[in-house]
Amino acid sequence: MDAFDDQISWSIAVRILQLFQDYRSAFRSISAGARQRFETAHWQDAEAASQTRIRLYSELVQSSSLALSHEVSSFHSSDWQRVRQ
């Protein structure tokens, strides 16, 4: 394991964290009005928000896979262990 490999692993770990933080921010934004939708019985809006949150996760997985596919295409299990650290 050399410094270059460590730098790549660090870069990928940071990118994954950024993507997850973007997802959480969007999830919170969608969920922010949940109480009001419930209290005012806006059931269709609540259902739409729920569907959007579910779609958001799928979109995160797809966009993250695309964003990282080139960088991790030659990774081995030991490389992923470094990323997780």
C-alpha positions as CSV (number, residue, x, y, z in Angstrom):
1,M,0.0,0.0,0.0
2,D,1.5,3.3,-1.0
3,A,0.6,7.0,-0.5
4,F,-1.0,7.1,-4.0
5,D,-3.4,4.3,-3.1
6,D,-4.2,5.9,0.2
7,Q,-4.9,9.2,-1.5
8,I,-7.3,7.5,-4.0
9,S,-9.0,5.6,-1.1
10,W,-9.4,8.8,0.8
11,S,-10.7,10.7,-2.2
12,I,-13.4,8.0,-2.8
13,A,-14.4,7.9,0.9
14,V,-14.8,11.7,0.9
15,R,-16.9,11.5,-2.3
16,I,-19.2,8.8,-0.9
17,L,-19.6,10.9,2.3
18,Q,-20.5,14.0,0.2
19,L,-23.0,12.0,-1.9
20,F,-24.6,10.7,1.3
21,Q,-24.8,14.1,2.9
22,D,-26.5,15.5,-0.2
23,Y,-29.0,12.7,0.0
24,R,-29.7,13.3,3.7
25,S,-30.1,17.0,3.0
26,A,-32.6,16.4,0.3
27,F,-34.4,13.8,2.4
28,R,-34.7,16.3,5.3
29,S,-36.0,18.9,2.9
30,I,-38.7,16.6,1.6
31,S,-39.6,15.5,5.1
32,A,-39.7,19.0,6.6
33,G,-43.4,19.5,5.8
34,A,-44.5,16.1,7.1
35,R,-46.1,17.3,10.3
36,Q,-48.1,20.0,8.5
37,R,-49.3,17.6,5.8
38,F,-50.5,15.2,8.5
39,E,-52.1,17.9,10.7
40,T,-53.9,19.4,7.7
41,A,-54.9,16.0,6.3
42,H,-53.1,16.5,3.0
43,W,-52.9,12.8,2.3
44,Q,-52.1,13.1,-1.4
45,D,-49.2,15.4,-0.6
46,A,-48.0,13.1,2.1
47,E,-48.0,10.1,-0.3
48,A,-46.2,12.2,-3.0
49,A,-43.5,13.1,-0.5
50,S,-43.1,9.5,0.5
51,Q,-42.7,8.4,-3.1
52,T,-40.2,11.2,-3.7
53,R,-38.1,10.0,-0.7
54,I,-38.1,6.5,-2.0
55,R,-37.1,7.6,-5.5
56,L,-34.4,9.8,-4.0
57,Y,-32.7,6.8,-2.6
58,S,-32.7,5.0,-5.9
59,E,-31.4,8.0,-7.6
60,L,-28.6,8.3,-5.0
61,V,-27.5,4.7,-5.6
62,Q,-27.6,5.1,-9.4
63,S,-25.8,8.5,-9.5
64,S,-23.2,7.4,-6.9
65,S,-22.5,4.2,-8.9
66,L,-22.1,6.2,-12.1
67,A,-19.9,8.9,-10.4
68,L,-17.6,6.3,-8.9
69,S,-17.6,3.5,-11.4
70,H,-14.5,4.7,-13.3
71,E,-12.5,5.2,-10.1
72,V,-13.4,1.9,-8.5
73,S,-13.5,-0.4,-11.5
74,S,-10.2,-2.0,-10.7
75,F,-10.7,-2.1,-6.9
76,H,-10.1,-5.3,-4.9
77,S,-11.6,-6.1,-1.5
78,S,-8.5,-4.8,0.3
79,D,-9.0,-1.5,-1.5
80,W,-12.5,-1.2,-0.2
81,Q,-11.2,-1.9,3.3
82,R,-9.0,1.2,3.0
83,V,-12.0,3.3,1.8
84,R,-14.0,2.2,4.8
85,Q,-11.3,3.1,7.3
